[in-house]
Amino acid sequence: MAAGINPLITVNDLVAIPEDGNRYELIEGQIFCSGILDLSHQRVAGNILYFIWEFLRENPIGKVIMGPGLIFSEISSVIPDLVFFAREREKQITSDDYLVAAPELVIEVLSPGREHISRDRVAKRQLYAKHGVNEYWIVDSENRAVEIYRLTSEKLELATMLRDQDEITSPLLPGFTCPLANIFKQ
């Protein structure tokens, strides 16, 4: 007896799911579910948003958005915690209420649980690389660390690991610096 083939889920299928308070993401036709984000997760994401937003207010080179729908293809749609894209790419990257092309920078704050951590570290990193995200930050609140990955030959490779006393910088945000301790403030 031949093994059954699971049909791929599409973005249209995802949109048809009744609202139930969960966040659903689609990676290469596989559906993933995340529950409601806890306060610690939201606080860290909000802190990062604040510091980048303040930088962009003084240096209007682009936009930072929290929790956008990012549709890469008919079978891949995710909701990153934060994204940054350059001002000159806004019309190319946005369509209606969604992003439809890779932003320059994607930031994910790890949620507790092996499945969530694996999704951010492996599946999403591969997806972001495949679609041309230039830089990917994985923020680990539990260990007070940030991993910064940069795109090289179609792969997001670890460029640096920052700890509590380090400062975040990025070539995508020239002149931006933020002490890591500030993003983990309660």
Buried (B, 14 or more C-beta within 10 A) or exposed (E): EEEEEEEEBBBEBBEEEEEEEEBBBBBBBBBBEBEEBEEBBBBBBBBBBBBBBEBBEEEEBBBBBBBBBBBBBBBBBBEBBBBBBBEEBEEEBBEEEEBBBBBBBBBBBBBEEEEBBEBBBEBBBBBBBBBEBBBBBBBBBEEBBBBBBBBEEEEBEEBEEBEEEBEBBBEBBEEBEBBBEEBBEE
